[in-house]
Amino acid sequence: MNILIVEDNEYEINNIVRVLKSISKEFNIYKASTGKECFKIMENVDIDLFILDIELPDMSGIKIAEKIRNISKYELTYIIFITTHIYLQLETFKKVHCYDFLEKPYKKEELIKIIKRLSRGISSQKQQNKLERQQVSFKMKDFIIKIYIDEILFVESQRRNCIIHTKEKIYTIKNMTIKKIIEVLPKEHFMQTHRSYIVNLKNIRHIEKNEKNSWIIYFEEYPLSAHVSNSYKKEFSGRFCS
C-alpha cells in the first residue's frame, strides 16, 4: 500500500510516519513538503492513500486535492486532511470528497483507527481487482505460465526465445517468436515497436530520443527499457499520444 504524506512541518511528518509504521511495516511511505513535490512523486508511483495538510508553501492542500481528483485513476482514491483549519471541513468534503478530516492536535489513536479501516478497504479492493484482471497463458514443455496482462511491461526477443518483463518478475518463453507473442496479447494495450520489442502502452512512464532514428521507452518503477525503431515511430506516436 502506497501512502503519500504532503506536509511541510517535519515534526508532523515524523509523527505521521511513526504512526503508519506502528500499524504495518508493509506500507510504502512517500513524503512531500510542497504540491510540486507531491505531483513529482505521483509521476512514478501509484498512490493508494493521500494524507494532506491544508496550508503549504506553494499551494493549498485543497488545491492539491482538486488536482488529484482531476486525474481519472484518483477520482475515488482516499484522501485525509490533517490541519488546524477546522472551519474548512465542510469545504473539503464538498469540493474534493475527502474521506476524513483530523484537527491538529489529534490523538494518535484517531489516526490509527482511520488508517486501519482504510487499509482493510484498499486491500479488499486490490484483491477484488486481482480476481477480475485479464490473464494470458503460455504453454511450456512441462507446465503453463499465467501472467496478468496489466503486469506486463514489455516483451523482448532474444535469439529463439522471448523474455517477458513484468513489474515483479522476468519470464523466459523458450522457442517462441515475437510474432507469436503479439498474436496472444490484447491489441488495445500492446504494440510492436521494434523487430525485437513489444510494449504495454499503459505502463509507459516516458520516452527519450536515443539516436536520429530510434527512441527509448522507460516504464514505471523498472530499471530496464525498450526501443522504438524508425519504422514503428509513426504508429507508436499516434497510439501513445491518443
N, C-alpha and C positions, 0 to 999 in steps of 0.2 A: 504494500500500500504506500503510495507516494503522497507525502504531505508537504505543502508549501506554506511557510510562515512568512508573512510580509509585515515587518515591524522594525522601526528604526531605533528602538531602545534596546541596547544589548542586554541589559539586565532582564527585561521582559522576555526577550528571545530565549535566553538561557533558562528561565523559569519554565517556559512552554516546552522546550526541548527535554528538560528533566522529567516533566510530567509524561510526555509522549513515550520516552524511553522506559519509564516505570510501568507503562501499560504493555508495551511489546518491543522487543529488540528487533523485530522484523520490519518495523516502519522505516521507510527511506525518507529522511527529513531534509528538506531544502530550505534555505534561508535567504531572504532578500530584505534590504532596508529601503528600497525605493520601488516605484512602479516599473521603471526601466529595467531594474534587475529582475523583477518578477517575470516580465514578459520574455526576457532573455533566457531564463531557466525553462520557461514553457515551450521554447523553440525546440528543446532537446529532450524534455521529459513530459510524459502524460501524468497529469496531477489528478489524484482521487479526492483530495480534500484541501481547501484553502482556509487558512486562519489569517485574518486581516485586521490590522489596526486601521483606524479611520484617518488619523492625522499623520501624514507622511511628507517628506521634503518636496517631492516633485508633483505629486497629485494625491487626491484624497483616496482612501480605501474604497469609498462608494464608487468613485470614477473607475478605479481598477476593476471592481466587481462588475460594473456595467460593460466594460470592455471584454471581460472574461465571458459574460453571458452572450456577447455578440459572436463568440466562436462556437460553431454548431456543436462540437463534441462536449462543450462545457455548459450547455444550456440548463442541464439539470444537476450538475456537479455540486456537492455540498460546499457551502461557504459559511464560516463562523466569523463574526466580528467580535473583537475584544477591544474595548475602548472606554474612555472616561465619559464620552459624549452620549449619555443615555437618552437624551432628548431626540437623538437621530434614529432611535429604534424603529419607529413606525415607517420612516422614510426608507430604511434599508430593507424592511420586509416588503414594502410595496414596489420599490424600484428594481431590486435585484433578487427578490425571493430567497433571502439568506435563510439558512437552517436555524441558526441560533445567534443570540446577541448577549455577550457577557460584559458586565460592567466592572471596570477596574476600581478598587482591588477586588478580585473574585476569589472564591475559595477553591483550592486545588481540587477538592472532591467534585465540585461542579463540572470542571473541565474534564476530569477523568470519566465521569458519568456520560457526558456528551460524546467523547471520543470513543468510548467502548460501544455505545449504541450505534454510532455511525460506522465503526469498524465492522460490526456484525452485518450491517446492511450492505456495505461495499463488498465484503467477502461473499455474501449470498448472491449479490447481483453478478459478480465476476464468475461464480460457479455456474449460474444460470446461463450466462453468455457463452461459457465454455461448452455447455451441453448443446447449444444451438449453432455453434460455429461449423462452417464447412470444412471438410477434410478431403485430402487427396491421398490415394493409396499407390504404393509402388511394390510390385511383386518381386521379391528377391529369390535366390536359389532355395533357401530353407525357411523363409519367413516373409511376412508382409509388413512394410513400413507404412504407418498412417501419420500424416503431418497436417496440422491446421493451416489452412490457406493464409490466414492473416499473420501467421508466424513466419512465413517465408519472406526473406528479404530479396535474395536473388539466386539464380542458378548459374553455375559456371561449368563450361565444358572443358575437360582435361583429358586429352587423348581419347580413349574409348569410354570414358566414364563421365558422369555428371555429378557435380558437387552442389548440394542444396544447402545454402546458408540460411539458417533461421535465427531468431532472436536468442535462442538458448543453446542451439546445438548445430553441428555440421554433419550432414549425411552424405555418404558416397553411394551413388547408384551405379553399379557396375554394368558395363555393356549397354548403356542407354545413351542415345543421341539427343542432342538439343532439340531436334525436330520432333522426336517422340515425346519429350517432356512438355513442349509448348502445346501439344495436342490435348493433354490431360488437365492443363491449368485453365481456369476461367479467363476468357479473353477480356472481360471488363476490368480486370485487375492487373493482368500481366501482358508484357510485350517483349519481343526480342529486340535488343538494342545493338547487337554486335553478333558476329558469327559464333562467338563463344559465351554470350551472356543473355539471360532473360531476367527482367527485373519486375518486382512488385511495385507498381506505381503509387500505391497507398502508403508505402513505408519509406519513401524517399525523403531525406532531410534537405539536401541541397545539391546543386550541380556546379562543377567548376570546369572552366576551359583548360584542357590539357595541352594540346598542340593545335595546329591550324585546323586539322580535320577530325579531332576527337574531343570528347568531354569525359569527365569523371563523375560518377554518381556516388554520393555518400548517403548512408542510412542512419536512422535513429539509433543512437547508443550502440554502434557497431564499428569496429576498427577497420574492417576491410571494405573495399569499394568495387564497383562495376564500371563498365565503359560503354560509351555510345560512339559508334563509328560513323563516318561521314554519310554512308548510305542509309542510315536509320535516323539521322538527326531531324529531318523534316517531320516525319511521322511522330517521333518521340516528342518534339516540341509541341506539336498540335495536341497530343493526348495529355501531356503533363500539365500544360498551361490551361487546359479547358476546364 
